[in-house]
Amino acid sequence: MGERGEDTGLLRGFGRQLKLLREREGLSREELGARVGYGREQIASVEQGRRIPSPS
């Protein structure tokens, strides 16, 4: 597996963890997005490993 595959795996793993933590706190994607300055679709993209979240 190359670097790109490893990056994709890391993003997916991060996204799964984000979703688990969000759900554990009882937040919708909209609510989490409002707290971090993202929209619902942006949160969904991060959770699905399609978007790299901003470090801030």
Rosetta blueprint (number, residue, H / E / L):
1 M L
2 G L
3 E H
4 R H
5 G H
6 E H
7 D H
8 T H
9 G H
10 L H
11 L H
12 R H
13 G H
14 F H
15 G H
16 R H
17 Q H
18 L H
19 K H
20 L H
21 L H
22 R H
23 E H
24 R H
25 E L
26 G L
27 L L
28 S L
29 R H
30 E H
31 E H
32 L H
33 G H
34 A H
35 R H
36 V H
37 G L
38 Y L
39 G L
40 R H
41 E H
42 Q H
43 I H
44 A H
45 S H
46 V H
47 E H
48 Q L
49 G L
50 R L
51 R L
52 I L
53 P L
54 S L
55 P L
56 S L
